[in-house]
Amino acid sequence: MAQNGNVVNSAFWTLCMMGFFAILSSTMSKSPVLKPFSLSLGTPTDWTGVVASASTIPGILVSLPAASFSDIYGRKKFMLIAGFIFASAPFLYLLITVWWQLILVRFYHGFATAIFVPVAEATIAELFPTKRGERISLFSSATYVGRVIAPALGG
């Protein structure tokens, strides 16, 4: 039983590290460089807010279905999809030549967080049924640390 506990704890800390690096990398793509990059592409000033918020739209649309479908089809598949998006999105920024493409890439990038966070939290709740509040809070804190450090590293 102790060995199973070690595996579960290892899985938890792995999810925390994944959350830290995932949010670190996605936040680095926007803070503090997003607005200057957007303006350098000729984004109309009225559209800079849309550029910034484009990545949050998938969170509104996809978070609940992602977690629900992971209940049915398995968490691993959704974690792999999120991982693929996290890994591929940064390279798409290199291909952007006009401002509206930035909106599309930001929208695509937003799917990674929209899928990863709720599925990771569902996984944690499953692994720690009696301590899920504590463990989800620790996971959330790991992602916030990534969010805090990102602007200094990104700019």
C-alpha positions as CSV (number, residue, x, y, z in Angstrom):
1,M,0.0,0.0,0.0
2,A,2.9,2.4,0.8
3,Q,4.2,1.8,-2.7
4,N,0.8,2.8,-4.2
5,G,0.9,5.9,-2.0
6,N,4.3,6.8,-3.4
7,V,3.0,6.4,-7.0
8,V,0.0,8.6,-6.3
9,N,2.2,11.3,-4.6
10,S,4.6,11.1,-7.5
11,A,1.7,11.5,-10.0
12,F,0.5,14.5,-8.0
13,W,3.8,16.3,-7.9
14,T,4.2,15.6,-11.6
15,L,0.9,17.2,-12.3
16,C,2.0,20.2,-10.2
17,M,5.2,20.6,-12.2
18,M,3.3,20.2,-15.4
19,G,0.9,22.9,-14.2
20,F,3.7,25.2,-13.2
21,F,5.5,24.9,-16.6
22,A,2.3,25.0,-18.7
23,I,1.1,28.2,-17.1
24,L,4.6,29.6,-17.0
25,S,5.0,29.1,-20.7
26,S,1.5,30.3,-21.7
27,T,1.8,33.4,-19.5
28,M,5.3,34.2,-21.0
29,S,3.7,34.3,-24.4
30,K,1.6,37.3,-23.3
31,S,3.2,39.1,-20.5
32,P,4.9,41.5,-21.0
33,V,5.6,41.0,-24.7
34,L,2.1,40.5,-26.2
35,K,1.0,44.1,-26.6
36,P,4.2,45.3,-28.2
37,F,4.3,42.3,-30.5
38,S,0.7,42.8,-31.4
39,L,1.2,46.5,-32.2
40,S,4.3,45.7,-34.2
41,L,2.1,43.6,-36.4
42,G,-0.2,46.6,-37.0
43,T,-3.0,45.6,-34.7
44,P,-5.5,48.4,-34.5
45,T,-5.5,49.7,-30.9
46,D,-9.2,48.8,-30.6
47,W,-8.3,45.2,-31.2
48,T,-5.4,44.8,-28.7
49,G,-7.8,43.7,-26.0
50,V,-9.2,41.0,-28.3
51,V,-5.7,39.8,-28.9
52,A,-5.1,39.6,-25.2
53,S,-8.4,37.9,-24.4
54,A,-8.5,35.5,-27.3
55,S,-6.9,32.7,-25.3
56,T,-9.5,32.9,-22.6
57,I,-12.4,32.2,-24.9
58,P,-11.6,28.5,-25.2
59,G,-11.6,28.4,-21.4
60,I,-15.2,29.5,-21.3
61,L,-16.2,27.1,-24.1
62,V,-14.1,24.0,-23.5
63,S,-13.3,23.6,-19.7
64,L,-16.5,21.9,-18.7
65,P,-16.8,19.6,-21.7
66,A,-13.1,18.7,-21.5
67,A,-13.4,17.6,-17.9
68,S,-16.7,15.8,-18.6
69,F,-15.4,14.0,-21.6
70,S,-12.3,13.0,-19.7
71,D,-14.6,11.2,-17.3
72,I,-15.9,9.1,-20.2
73,Y,-12.8,8.7,-22.5
74,G,-10.0,8.9,-20.0
75,R,-7.9,11.6,-18.5
76,K,-4.7,10.6,-20.3
77,K,-6.0,11.3,-23.8
78,F,-7.0,14.8,-22.8
79,M,-3.7,15.5,-21.0
80,L,-1.9,14.4,-24.2
81,I,-4.1,16.7,-26.3
82,A,-3.3,19.6,-24.0
83,G,0.4,18.7,-24.0
84,F,0.4,18.7,-27.8
85,I,-1.2,22.2,-27.9
86,F,1.2,23.5,-25.2
87,A,4.1,22.2,-27.2
88,S,3.0,23.3,-30.6
89,A,1.5,26.7,-29.9
90,P,4.8,28.6,-29.2
91,F,6.1,27.6,-32.6
92,L,3.0,29.0,-34.3
93,Y,3.9,32.5,-32.9
94,L,7.0,32.3,-35.1
95,L,4.9,32.0,-38.2
96,I,2.7,35.1,-37.5
97,T,3.0,37.9,-40.1
98,V,-0.3,39.8,-39.6
99,W,-2.2,40.8,-36.5
100,W,-5.3,38.7,-37.1
101,Q,-3.1,35.5,-37.2
102,L,-2.1,36.4,-33.6
103,I,-5.7,36.3,-32.5
104,L,-6.0,32.8,-34.1
105,V,-2.8,31.5,-32.5
106,R,-3.8,32.9,-29.1
107,F,-7.2,31.3,-29.5
108,Y,-5.6,27.9,-30.3
109,H,-3.1,28.3,-27.4
110,G,-6.0,28.9,-25.0
111,F,-7.3,25.4,-25.6
112,A,-4.2,24.0,-23.8
113,T,-5.1,25.6,-20.5
114,A,-8.8,25.1,-21.0
115,I,-8.2,21.4,-21.3
116,F,-5.3,20.8,-19.0
117,V,-6.4,22.6,-15.8
118,P,-9.8,21.0,-15.3
119,V,-8.6,17.6,-16.4
120,A,-5.6,17.8,-14.0
121,E,-8.0,18.9,-11.2
122,A,-10.3,16.0,-11.9
123,T,-7.3,13.7,-11.8
124,I,-6.2,15.1,-8.5
125,A,-9.8,14.8,-7.0
126,E,-9.8,11.1,-8.1
127,L,-6.3,10.4,-6.6
128,F,-7.1,12.2,-3.3
129,P,-10.8,11.8,-2.5
130,T,-10.4,12.7,1.2
131,K,-7.8,15.5,0.6
132,R,-9.0,16.8,-2.8
133,G,-9.5,20.4,-1.6
134,E,-6.0,20.6,-0.2
135,R,-4.4,18.9,-3.2
136,I,-6.3,21.0,-5.8
137,S,-5.2,24.1,-3.9
138,L,-1.6,23.0,-4.0
139,F,-1.9,22.4,-7.7
140,S,-3.5,25.8,-8.2
141,S,-0.7,27.4,-6.2
142,A,1.9,25.8,-8.5
143,T,0.2,27.2,-11.5
144,Y,0.0,30.7,-9.9
145,V,3.8,30.5,-9.1
146,G,4.3,30.0,-12.9
147,R,2.0,32.9,-13.6
148,V,3.9,35.2,-11.3
149,I,7.4,34.3,-12.5
150,A,6.5,34.4,-16.2
151,P,6.5,38.2,-16.8
152,A,10.1,38.5,-15.4
153,L,11.3,35.6,-17.6
154,G,9.3,36.6,-20.6
155,G,10.5,40.2,-20.8
